[in-house]
Amino acid sequence: MAIAFAGLLFSQEPVLNQISFFMVMAVLLDTLIVRTILVPALMIVLGPANWWPRRVPDAHPPMDLDLPLQSSSTHGGAGQYHPTF
């Protein structure tokens, strides 16, 4: 985004140059400062409150891989695996 907005800096219109300069600075500030420093620091300070009102989601949902293939007559597919959760 910063590169795209920087292309507008070559315009002859002063207002467009000012707007594009501030857009480039805003994108770079957000990318380099906010998302790399402030957000992780705030997440450390807040701790478990980051996930309010729910608990931390599981990384992988539990799956039973020993389920047999269901017959094609019940779900219309020939040999398709239909897990039941």
SEFIZA-3560 file (N, C-alpha, C; in Angstrom, 3 decimals):
REM SEFIZA-3560
<numar><xx>0.831</xx><yy>-1.183</yy><zz>0.000</zz><atom>N</atom></numar>
<numar><xx>0.000</xx><yy>0.000</yy><zz>0.000</zz><atom>CA</atom></numar>
<numar><xx>0.879</xx><yy>1.252</yy><zz>0.000</zz><atom>C</atom></numar>
<numar><xx>1.964</xx><yy>1.210</yy><zz>0.762</zz><atom>N</atom></numar>
<numar><xx>2.833</xx><yy>2.382</yy><zz>0.808</zz><atom>CA</atom></numar>
<numar><xx>3.439</xx><yy>2.665</yy><zz>-0.560</zz><atom>C</atom></numar>
<numar><xx>3.799</xx><yy>1.605</yy><zz>-1.284</zz><atom>N</atom></numar>
<numar><xx>4.364</xx><yy>1.797</yy><zz>-2.622</zz><atom>CA</atom></numar>
<numar><xx>3.319</xx><yy>2.348</yy><zz>-3.575</zz><atom>C</atom></numar>
<numar><xx>2.088</xx><yy>1.865</yy><zz>-3.467</zz><atom>N</atom></numar>
<numar><xx>1.020</xx><yy>2.371</yy><zz>-4.326</zz><atom>CA</atom></numar>
<numar><xx>0.736</xx><yy>3.839</yy><zz>-4.041</zz><atom>C</atom></numar>
<numar><xx>0.669</xx><yy>4.196</yy><zz>-2.759</zz><atom>N</atom></numar>
<numar><xx>0.431</xx><yy>5.598</yy><zz>-2.422</zz><atom>CA</atom></numar>
<numar><xx>1.633</xx><yy>6.469</yy><zz>-2.764</zz><atom>C</atom></numar>
<numar><xx>2.841</xx><yy>5.909</yy><zz>-2.707</zz><atom>N</atom></numar>
<numar><xx>4.040</xx><yy>6.686</yy><zz>-3.044</zz><atom>CA</atom></numar>
<numar><xx>4.049</xx><yy>7.081</yy><zz>-4.510</zz><atom>C</atom></numar>
<numar><xx>3.382</xx><yy>6.285</yy><zz>-5.352</zz><atom>N</atom></numar>
<numar><xx>3.296</xx><yy>6.655</yy><zz>-6.759</zz><atom>CA</atom></numar>
<numar><xx>2.558</xx><yy>7.958</yy><zz>-6.971</zz><atom>C</atom></numar>
<numar><xx>1.661</xx><yy>8.304</yy><zz>-6.072</zz><atom>N</atom></numar>
<numar><xx>0.935</xx><yy>9.564</yy><zz>-6.191</zz><atom>CA</atom></numar>
<numar><xx>1.799</xx><yy>10.772</yy><zz>-5.842</zz><atom>C</atom></numar>
<numar><xx>2.959</xx><yy>10.548</yy><zz>-5.216</zz><atom>N</atom></numar>
<numar><xx>3.849</xx><yy>11.660</yy><zz>-4.873</zz><atom>CA</atom></numar>
<numar><xx>4.435</xx><yy>12.339</yy><zz>-6.111</zz><atom>C</atom></numar>
<numar><xx>4.400</xx><yy>11.662</yy><zz>-7.240</zz><atom>N</atom></numar>
<numar><xx>4.957</xx><yy>12.228</yy><zz>-8.475</zz><atom>CA</atom></numar>
<numar><xx>3.943</xx><yy>13.082</yy><zz>-9.228</zz><atom>C</atom></numar>
<numar><xx>2.804</xx><yy>13.320</yy><zz>-8.634</zz><atom>N</atom></numar>
<numar><xx>1.786</xx><yy>14.131</yy><zz>-9.279</zz><atom>CA</atom></numar>
<numar><xx>2.166</xx><yy>15.608</yy><zz>-9.218</zz><atom>C</atom></numar>
<numar><xx>1.576</xx><yy>16.395</yy><zz>-10.081</zz><atom>N</atom></numar>
<numar><xx>1.842</xx><yy>17.840</yy><zz>-10.116</zz><atom>CA</atom></numar>
<numar><xx>0.912</xx><yy>18.613</yy><zz>-9.194</zz><atom>C</atom></numar>
<numar><xx>-0.088</xx><yy>17.937</yy><zz>-8.633</zz><atom>N</atom></numar>
<numar><xx>-1.089</xx><yy>18.587</yy><zz>-7.772</zz><atom>CA</atom></numar>
<numar><xx>-0.597</xx><yy>18.591</yy><zz>-6.326</zz><atom>C</atom></numar>
<numar><xx>-0.414</xx><yy>19.759</yy><zz>-5.705</zz><atom>N</atom></numar>
<numar><xx>0.107</xx><yy>19.825</yy><zz>-4.330</zz><atom>CA</atom></numar>
<numar><xx>-0.789</xx><yy>19.126</yy><zz>-3.299</zz><atom>C</atom></numar>
<numar><xx>-2.096</xx><yy>19.240</yy><zz>-3.457</zz><atom>N</atom></numar>
<numar><xx>-2.992</xx><yy>18.604</yy><zz>-2.493</zz><atom>CA</atom></numar>
<numar><xx>-2.866</xx><yy>17.090</yy><zz>-2.572</zz><atom>C</atom></numar>
<numar><xx>-2.748</xx><yy>16.561</yy><zz>-3.773</zz><atom>N</atom></numar>
<numar><xx>-2.586</xx><yy>15.126</yy><zz>-3.955</zz><atom>CA</atom></numar>
<numar><xx>-1.250</xx><yy>14.654</yy><zz>-3.381</zz><atom>C</atom></numar>
<numar><xx>-0.211</xx><yy>15.484</yy><zz>-3.508</zz><atom>N</atom></numar>
<numar><xx>1.090</xx><yy>15.153</yy><zz>-2.919</zz><atom>CA</atom></numar>
<numar><xx>1.003</xx><yy>15.086</yy><zz>-1.396</zz><atom>C</atom></numar>
<numar><xx>0.308</xx><yy>16.030</yy><zz>-0.794</zz><atom>N</atom></numar>
<numar><xx>0.171</xx><yy>16.037</yy><zz>0.657</zz><atom>CA</atom></numar>
<numar><xx>-0.625</xx><yy>14.831</yy><zz>1.141</zz><atom>C</atom></numar>
<numar><xx>-1.728</xx><yy>14.540</yy><zz>0.485</zz><atom>N</atom></numar>
<numar><xx>-2.550</xx><yy>13.407</yy><zz>0.885</zz><atom>CA</atom></numar>
<numar><xx>-1.771</xx><yy>12.113</yy><zz>0.738</zz><atom>C</atom></numar>
<numar><xx>-1.061</xx><yy>11.956</yy><zz>-0.372</zz><atom>N</atom></numar>
<numar><xx>-0.307</xx><yy>10.716</yy><zz>-0.581</zz><atom>CA</atom></numar>
<numar><xx>0.834</xx><yy>10.591</yy><zz>0.432</zz><atom>C</atom></numar>
<numar><xx>1.479</xx><yy>11.696</yy><zz>0.787</zz><atom>N</atom></numar>
<numar><xx>2.540</xx><yy>11.649</yy><zz>1.793</zz><atom>CA</atom></numar>
<numar><xx>1.993</xx><yy>11.156</yy><zz>3.131</zz><atom>C</atom></numar>
<numar><xx>0.857</xx><yy>11.702</yy><zz>3.555</zz><atom>N</atom></numar>
<numar><xx>0.279</xx><yy>11.286</yy><zz>4.829</zz><atom>CA</atom></numar>
<numar><xx>-0.233</xx><yy>9.847</yy><zz>4.774</zz><atom>C</atom></numar>
<numar><xx>-0.724</xx><yy>9.413</yy><zz>3.637</zz><atom>N</atom></numar>
<numar><xx>-1.166</xx><yy>8.023</yy><zz>3.506</zz><atom>CA</atom></numar>
<numar><xx>0.033</xx><yy>7.074</yy><zz>3.604</zz><atom>C</atom></numar>
<numar><xx>1.138</xx><yy>7.415</yy><zz>2.943</zz><atom>N</atom></numar>
<numar><xx>2.344</xx><yy>6.584</yy><zz>3.019</zz><atom>CA</atom></numar>
<numar><xx>2.846</xx><yy>6.528</yy><zz>4.463</zz><atom>C</atom></numar>
<numar><xx>2.892</xx><yy>7.669</yy><zz>5.142</zz><atom>N</atom></numar>
<numar><xx>3.359</xx><yy>7.687</yy><zz>6.524</zz><atom>CA</atom></numar>
<numar><xx>2.426</xx><yy>6.889</yy><zz>7.437</zz><atom>C</atom></numar>
<numar><xx>1.128</xx><yy>6.979</yy><zz>7.215</zz><atom>N</atom></numar>
<numar><xx>0.174</xx><yy>6.246</yy><zz>8.046</zz><atom>CA</atom></numar>
<numar><xx>0.331</xx><yy>4.744</yy><zz>7.862</zz><atom>C</atom></numar>
<numar><xx>0.510</xx><yy>4.295</yy><zz>6.621</zz><atom>N</atom></numar>
<numar><xx>0.680</xx><yy>2.861</yy><zz>6.357</zz><atom>CA</atom></numar>
<numar><xx>1.976</xx><yy>2.363</yy><zz>6.979</zz><atom>C</atom></numar>
<numar><xx>3.057</xx><yy>3.105</yy><zz>6.825</zz><atom>N</atom></numar>
<numar><xx>4.342</xx><yy>2.690</yy><zz>7.393</zz><atom>CA</atom></numar>
<numar><xx>4.303</xx><yy>2.703</yy><zz>8.927</zz><atom>C</atom></numar>
<numar><xx>3.667</xx><yy>3.703</yy><zz>9.516</zz><atom>N</atom></numar>
<numar><xx>3.543</xx><yy>3.753</yy><zz>10.970</zz><atom>CA</atom></numar>
<numar><xx>2.749</xx><yy>2.555</yy><zz>11.476</zz><atom>C</atom></numar>
<numar><xx>1.643</xx><yy>2.261</yy><zz>10.806</zz><atom>N</atom></numar>
<numar><xx>0.819</xx><yy>1.124</yy><zz>11.216</zz><atom>CA</atom></numar>
<numar><xx>1.589</xx><yy>-0.182</yy><zz>11.079</zz><atom>C</atom></numar>
<numar><xx>2.290</xx><yy>-0.349</yy><zz>9.981</zz><atom>N</atom></numar>
<numar><xx>3.002</xx><yy>-1.599</yy><zz>9.724</zz><atom>CA</atom></numar>
<numar><xx>4.212</xx><yy>-1.776</yy><zz>10.638</zz><atom>C</atom></numar>
<numar><xx>5.024</xx><yy>-0.745</yy><zz>10.760</zz><atom>N</atom></numar>
<numar><xx>6.297</xx><yy>-0.880</yy><zz>11.467</zz><atom>CA</atom></numar>
<numar><xx>6.209</xx><yy>-0.653</yy><zz>12.972</zz><atom>C</atom></numar>
<numar><xx>5.297</xx><yy>0.171</yy><zz>13.429</zz><atom>N</atom></numar>
<numar><xx>5.233</xx><yy>0.487</yy><zz>14.849</zz><atom>CA</atom></numar>
<numar><xx>4.057</xx><yy>-0.210</yy><zz>15.527</zz><atom>C</atom></numar>
<numar><xx>2.862</xx><yy>0.025</yy><zz>15.028</zz><atom>N</atom></numar>
<numar><xx>1.671</xx><yy>-0.475</yy><zz>15.709</zz><atom>CA</atom></numar>
<numar><xx>1.623</xx><yy>-1.996</yy><zz>15.693</zz><atom>C</atom></numar>
<numar><xx>1.743</xx><yy>-2.603</yy><zz>14.529</zz><atom>N</atom></numar>
<numar><xx>1.568</xx><yy>-4.054</yy><zz>14.423</zz><atom>CA</atom></numar>
<numar><xx>2.770</xx><yy>-4.852</yy><zz>14.910</zz><atom>C</atom></numar>
<numar><xx>3.955</xx><yy>-4.249</yy><zz>14.956</zz><atom>N</atom></numar>
<numar><xx>5.122</xx><yy>-5.006</yy><zz>15.404</zz><atom>CA</atom></numar>
<numar><xx>5.494</xx><yy>-4.751</yy><zz>16.860</zz><atom>C</atom></numar>
<numar><xx>5.107</xx><yy>-3.603</yy><zz>17.404</zz><atom>N</atom></numar>
<numar><xx>5.506</xx><yy>-3.277</yy><zz>18.776</zz><atom>CA</atom></numar>
<numar><xx>4.300</xx><yy>-3.124</yy><zz>19.702</zz><atom>C</atom></numar>
<numar><xx>3.357</xx><yy>-2.272</yy><zz>19.330</zz><atom>N</atom></numar>
<numar><xx>2.261</xx><yy>-1.953</yy><zz>20.248</zz><atom>CA</atom></numar>
<numar><xx>1.281</xx><yy>-3.102</yy><zz>20.455</zz><atom>C</atom></numar>
<numar><xx>0.880</xx><yy>-3.779</yy><zz>19.394</zz><atom>N</atom></numar>
<numar><xx>-0.094</xx><yy>-4.866</yy><zz>19.549</zz><atom>CA</atom></numar>
<numar><xx>0.482</xx><yy>-6.017</yy><zz>20.376</zz><atom>C</atom></numar>
<numar><xx>1.693</xx><yy>-6.528</yy><zz>20.089</zz><atom>N</atom></numar>
<numar><xx>2.225</xx><yy>-7.594</yy><zz>20.955</zz><atom>CA</atom></numar>
<numar><xx>2.426</xx><yy>-7.144</yy><zz>22.407</zz><atom>C</atom></numar>
<numar><xx>2.869</xx><yy>-5.912</yy><zz>22.615</zz><atom>N</atom></numar>
<numar><xx>3.053</xx><yy>-5.425</yy><zz>23.989</zz><atom>CA</atom></numar>
<numar><xx>1.720</xx><yy>-5.331</yy><zz>24.715</zz><atom>C</atom></numar>
<numar><xx>0.689</xx><yy>-4.870</yy><zz>24.031</zz><atom>N</atom></numar>
<numar><xx>-0.630</xx><yy>-4.784</yy><zz>24.642</zz><atom>CA</atom></numar>
<numar><xx>-1.196</xx><yy>-6.169</yy><zz>24.942</zz><atom>C</atom></numar>
<numar><xx>-0.922</xx><yy>-7.138</yy><zz>24.087</zz><atom>N</atom></numar>
<numar><xx>-1.395</xx><yy>-8.501</yy><zz>24.339</zz><atom>CA</atom></numar>
<numar><xx>-0.705</xx><yy>-9.110</yy><zz>25.556</zz><atom>C</atom></numar>
<numar><xx>0.556</xx><yy>-8.795</yy><zz>25.769</zz><atom>N</atom></numar>
<numar><xx>1.266</xx><yy>-9.282</yy><zz>26.957</zz><atom>CA</atom></numar>
<numar><xx>0.673</xx><yy>-8.639</yy><zz>28.211</zz><atom>C</atom></numar>
<numar><xx>0.401</xx><yy>-7.351</yy><zz>28.151</zz><atom>N</atom></numar>
<numar><xx>-0.141</xx><yy>-6.648</yy><zz>29.319</zz><atom>CA</atom></numar>
<numar><xx>-1.538</xx><yy>-7.158</yy><zz>29.650</zz><atom>C</atom></numar>
<numar><xx>-2.377</xx><yy>-7.382</yy><zz>28.655</zz><atom>N</atom></numar>
<numar><xx>-3.755</xx><yy>-7.803</yy><zz>28.897</zz><atom>CA</atom></numar>
<numar><xx>-3.878</xx><yy>-9.268</yy><zz>29.302</zz><atom>C</atom></numar>
<numar><xx>-2.939</xx><yy>-10.109</yy><zz>28.873</zz><atom>N</atom></numar>
<numar><xx>-2.956</xx><yy>-11.522</yy><zz>29.248</zz><atom>CA</atom></numar>
<numar><xx>-4.224</xx><yy>-12.226</yy><zz>28.814</zz><atom>C</atom></numar>
<numar><xx>-4.911</xx><yy>-12.905</yy><zz>29.734</zz><atom>N</atom></numar>
<numar><xx>-6.122</xx><yy>-13.651</yy><zz>29.376</zz><atom>CA</atom></numar>
<numar><xx>-7.271</xx><yy>-12.763</yy><zz>28.903</zz><atom>C</atom></numar>
<numar><xx>-7.248</xx><yy>-11.484</yy><zz>29.202</zz><atom>N</atom></numar>
<numar><xx>-8.322</xx><yy>-10.588</yy><zz>28.772</zz><atom>CA</atom></numar>
<numar><xx>-8.341</xx><yy>-10.401</yy><zz>27.254</zz><atom>C</atom></numar>
<numar><xx>-7.284</xx><yy>-10.804</yy><zz>26.566</zz><atom>N</atom></numar>
<numar><xx>-7.272</xx><yy>-10.720</yy><zz>25.107</zz><atom>CA</atom></numar>
<numar><xx>-8.391</xx><yy>-11.533</yy><zz>24.489</zz><atom>C</atom></numar>
<numar><xx>-8.777</xx><yy>-12.603</yy><zz>25.132</zz><atom>N</atom></numar>
<numar><xx>-9.729</xx><yy>-13.536</yy><zz>24.552</zz><atom>CA</atom></numar>
<numar><xx>-11.119</xx><yy>-13.381</yy><zz>25.152</zz><atom>C</atom></numar>
<numar><xx>-11.389</xx><yy>-12.293</yy><zz>25.865</zz><atom>N</atom></numar>
<numar><xx>-12.691</xx><yy>-12.076</yy><zz>26.454</zz><atom>CA</atom></numar>
<numar><xx>-13.719</xx><yy>-11.893</yy><zz>25.347</zz><atom>C</atom></numar>
<numar><xx>-14.903</xx><yy>-12.397</yy><zz>25.394</zz><atom>N</atom></numar>
<numar><xx>-15.589</xx><yy>-13.121</yy><zz>26.446</zz><atom>CA</atom></numar>
<numar><xx>-15.431</xx><yy>-14.628</yy><zz>26.332</zz><atom>C</atom></numar>
<numar><xx>-14.639</xx><yy>-15.127</yy><zz>25.412</zz><atom>N</atom></numar>
<numar><xx>-14.471</xx><yy>-16.573</yy><zz>25.249</zz><atom>CA</atom></numar>
<numar><xx>-13.088</xx><yy>-16.991</yy><zz>25.722</zz><atom>C</atom></numar>
<numar><xx>-12.909</xx><yy>-18.315</yy><zz>25.803</zz><atom>N</atom></numar>
<numar><xx>-11.594</xx><yy>-18.830</yy><zz>26.177</zz><atom>CA</atom></numar>
<numar><xx>-10.710</xx><yy>-18.910</yy><zz>24.931</zz><atom>C</atom></numar>
<numar><xx>-9.445</xx><yy>-19.199</yy><zz>25.120</zz><atom>N</atom></numar>
<numar><xx>-8.501</xx><yy>-19.321</yy><zz>24.022</zz><atom>CA</atom></numar>
<numar><xx>-8.929</xx><yy>-20.492</yy><zz>23.136</zz><atom>C</atom></numar>
<numar><xx>-9.031</xx><yy>-20.284</yy><zz>21.824</zz><atom>N</atom></numar>
<numar><xx>-9.463</xx><yy>-21.380</yy><zz>20.953</zz><atom>CA</atom></numar>
<numar><xx>-8.410</xx><yy>-22.482</yy><zz>20.875</zz><atom>C</atom></numar>
<numar><xx>-8.877</xx><yy>-23.720</yy><zz>20.665</zz><atom>N</atom></numar>
<numar><xx>-7.968</xx><yy>-24.847</yy><zz>20.510</zz><atom>CA</atom></numar>
<numar><xx>-7.213</xx><yy>-24.719</yy><zz>19.195</zz><atom>C</atom></numar>
<numar><xx>-5.955</xx><yy>-25.161</yy><zz>19.208</zz><atom>N</atom></numar>
<numar><xx>-5.157</xx><yy>-25.100</yy><zz>17.991</zz><atom>CA</atom></numar>
<numar><xx>-5.673</xx><yy>-26.081</yy><zz>16.949</zz><atom>C</atom></numar>
<numar><xx>-6.054</xx><yy>-27.276</yy><zz>17.373</zz><atom>N</atom></numar>
<numar><xx>-6.572</xx><yy>-28.290</yy><zz>16.474</zz><atom>CA</atom></numar>
<numar><xx>-7.805</xx><yy>-28.922</yy><zz>17.108</zz><atom>C</atom></numar>
<numar><xx>-8.913</xx><yy>-28.950</yy><zz>16.394</zz><atom>N</atom></numar>
<numar><xx>-10.086</xx><yy>-29.603</yy><zz>16.980</zz><atom>CA</atom></numar>
<numar><xx>-9.857</xx><yy>-31.107</yy><zz>17.080</zz><atom>C</atom></numar>
<numar><xx>-10.395</xx><yy>-31.737</yy><zz>18.101</zz><atom>N</atom></numar>
<numar><xx>-10.205</xx><yy>-33.186</yy><zz>18.229</zz><atom>CA</atom></numar>
<numar><xx>-10.925</xx><yy>-33.923</yy><zz>17.103</zz><atom>C</atom></numar>
<numar><xx>-10.240</xx><yy>-34.915</yy><zz>16.528</zz><atom>N</atom></numar>
<numar><xx>-10.827</xx><yy>-35.702</yy><zz>15.458</zz><atom>CA</atom></numar>
<numar><xx>-10.616</xx><yy>-37.173</yy><zz>15.759</zz><atom>C</atom></numar>
<numar><xx>-11.610</xx><yy>-37.974</yy><zz>15.481</zz><atom>N</atom></numar>
<numar><xx>-11.508</xx><yy>-39.415</yy><zz>15.630</zz><atom>CA</atom></numar>
<numar><xx>-11.198</xx><yy>-39.980</yy><zz>14.254</zz><atom>C</atom></numar>
<numar><xx>-9.949</xx><yy>-40.343</yy><zz>14.029</zz><atom>N</atom></numar>
<numar><xx>-9.529</xx><yy>-40.810</yy><zz>12.713</zz><atom>CA</atom></numar>
<numar><xx>-9.834</xx><yy>-42.278</yy><zz>12.480</zz><atom>C</atom></numar>
<numar><xx>-10.383</xx><yy>-42.969</yy><zz>13.483</zz><atom>N</atom></numar>
<numar><xx>-10.684</xx><yy>-44.390</yy><zz>13.340</zz><atom>CA</atom></numar>
<numar><xx>-12.113</xx><yy>-44.635</yy><zz>12.865</zz><atom>C</atom></numar>
<numar><xx>-12.809</xx><yy>-43.603</yy><zz>12.407</zz><atom>N</atom></numar>
<numar><xx>-14.182</xx><yy>-43.783</yy><zz>11.941</zz><atom>CA</atom></numar>
<numar><xx>-14.174</xx><yy>-44.507</yy><zz>10.598</zz><atom>C</atom></numar>
<numar><xx>-15.042</xx><yy>-45.483</yy><zz>10.397</zz><atom>N</atom></numar>
<numar><xx>-15.096</xx><yy>-46.173</yy><zz>9.106</zz><atom>CA</atom></numar>
<numar><xx>-15.791</xx><yy>-45.308</yy><zz>8.058</zz><atom>C</atom></numar>
<numar><xx>-15.568</xx><yy>-45.638</yy><zz>6.805</zz><atom>N</atom></numar>
<numar><xx>-16.266</xx><yy>-44.957</yy><zz>5.724</zz><atom>CA</atom></numar>
<numar><xx>-17.736</xx><yy>-45.342</yy><zz>5.764</zz><atom>C</atom></numar>
<numar><xx>-18.603</xx><yy>-44.364</yy><zz>5.597</zz><atom>N</atom></numar>
<numar><xx>-20.027</xx><yy>-44.650</yy><zz>5.603</zz><atom>CA</atom></numar>
<numar><xx>-20.459</xx><yy>-45.069</yy><zz>4.209</zz><atom>C</atom></numar>
<numar><xx>-21.503</xx><yy>-45.820</yy><zz>4.150</zz><atom>N</atom></numar>
<numar><xx>-21.947</xx><yy>-46.337</yy><zz>2.851</zz><atom>CA</atom></numar>
<numar><xx>-22.450</xx><yy>-45.202</yy><zz>1.974</zz><atom>C</atom></numar>
<numar><xx>-22.384</xx><yy>-45.409</yy><zz>0.665</zz><atom>N</atom></numar>
<numar><xx>-22.778</xx><yy>-44.382</yy><zz>-0.279</zz><atom>CA</atom></numar>
<numar><xx>-24.285</xx><yy>-44.198</yy><zz>-0.316</zz><atom>C</atom></numar>
<numar><xx>-25.036</xx><yy>-45.175</yy><zz>0.168</zz><atom>N</atom></numar>
<numar><xx>-26.491</xx><yy>-45.067</yy><zz>0.098</zz><atom>CA</atom></numar>
<numar><xx>-27.044</xx><yy>-44.077</yy><zz>1.119</zz><atom>C</atom></numar>
<numar><xx>-26.320</xx><yy>-43.825</yy><zz>2.222</zz><atom>N</atom></numar>
<numar><xx>-26.849</xx><yy>-42.934</yy><zz>3.246</zz><atom>CA</atom></numar>
<numar><xx>-26.596</xx><yy>-41.466</yy><zz>2.931</zz><atom>C</atom></numar>
<numar><xx>-25.486</xx><yy>-41.159</yy><zz>2.278</zz><atom>N</atom></numar>
<numar><xx>-25.167</xx><yy>-39.753</yy><zz>2.013</zz><atom>CA</atom></numar>
<numar><xx>-25.007</xx><yy>-39.452</yy><zz>0.532</zz><atom>C</atom></numar>
<numar><xx>-25.238</xx><yy>-40.370</yy><zz>-0.334</zz><atom>N</atom></numar>
<numar><xx>-25.222</xx><yy>-40.093</yy><zz>-1.758</zz><atom>CA</atom></numar>
<numar><xx>-23.856</xx><yy>-40.045</yy><zz>-2.407</zz><atom>C</atom></numar>
<numar><xx>-22.773</xx><yy>-40.254</yy><zz>-1.679</zz><atom>N</atom></numar>
<numar><xx>-21.449</xx><yy>-40.221</yy><zz>-2.284</zz><atom>CA</atom></numar>
<numar><xx>-20.807</xx><yy>-41.579</yy><zz>-2.219</zz><atom>C</atom></numar>
<numar><xx>-20.111</xx><yy>-41.950</yy><zz>-3.252</zz><atom>N</atom></numar>
<numar><xx>-19.485</xx><yy>-43.266</yy><zz>-3.296</zz><atom>CA</atom></numar>
<numar><xx>-18.155</xx><yy>-43.220</yy><zz>-2.562</zz><atom>C</atom></numar>
<numar><xx>-18.128</xx><yy>-43.790</yy><zz>-1.358</zz><atom>N</atom></numar>
<numar><xx>-16.887</xx><yy>-43.904</yy><zz>-0.609</zz><atom>CA</atom></numar>
<numar><xx>-16.382</xx><yy>-42.606</yy><zz>-0.020</zz><atom>C</atom></numar>
<numar><xx>-17.210</xx><yy>-41.602</yy><zz>0.141</zz><atom>N</atom></numar>
<numar><xx>-16.761</xx><yy>-40.345</yy><zz>0.730</zz><atom>CA</atom></numar>
<numar><xx>-16.734</xx><yy>-40.479</yy><zz>2.245</zz><atom>C</atom></numar>
<numar><xx>-15.784</xx><yy>-39.804</yy><zz>2.845</zz><atom>N</atom></numar>
<numar><xx>-15.625</xx><yy>-39.843</yy><zz>4.293</zz><atom>CA</atom></numar>
<numar><xx>-16.463</xx><yy>-38.724</yy><zz>4.893</zz><atom>C</atom></numar>
<numar><xx>-17.396</xx><yy>-39.061</yy><zz>5.777</zz><atom>N</atom></numar>
<numar><xx>-18.244</xx><yy>-38.082</yy><zz>6.427</zz><atom>CA</atom></numar>
<numar><xx>-18.063</xx><yy>-38.188</yy><zz>7.935</zz><atom>C</atom></numar>
<numar><xx>-17.149</xx><yy>-37.390</yy><zz>8.503</zz><atom>N</atom></numar>
<numar><xx>-16.938</xx><yy>-37.482</yy><zz>9.941</zz><atom>CA</atom></numar>
<numar><xx>-18.145</xx><yy>-36.933</yy><zz>10.697</zz><atom>C</atom></numar>
<numar><xx>-18.417</xx><yy>-37.532</yy><zz>11.830</zz><atom>N</atom></numar>
<numar><xx>-19.473</xx><yy>-37.021</yy><zz>12.701</zz><atom>CA</atom></numar>
<numar><xx>-18.826</xx><yy>-36.456</yy><zz>13.958</zz><atom>C</atom></numar>
<numar><xx>-19.143</xx><yy>-35.233</yy><zz>14.253</zz><atom>N</atom></numar>
<numar><xx>-18.554</xx><yy>-34.562</yy><zz>15.415</zz><atom>CA</atom></numar>
<numar><xx>-19.560</xx><yy>-34.507</yy><zz>16.519</zz><atom>C</atom></numar>
//
